[in-house]
């Protein structure tokens, strides 16, 4: 992990956006870095296509959902299992 120097204006944009999107400032910066890198490497992709690529790349760490019966009530409950 390293330190990256950015302008005050960019830091303020990160602060505002991270709050609006419920991300930490570092998580927002990392998201923008990923999107920007993919945009430069794939100039014909739309923002939506880039987001789809990011989501697909998380496939190895995907979450799988299954509906099971609650042990207490027998009612259906959704359980999320992390796929390794």
Secondary structure, 3 states (H helix, E strand, C coil): CCCCCCCHHHHHHHHHHHHHCCCCHHHHHHHHHHHHHHHHHCCCCCHHHHHHHHHHHHHHHCEEEEEEECCCCCCEEEEEEECC
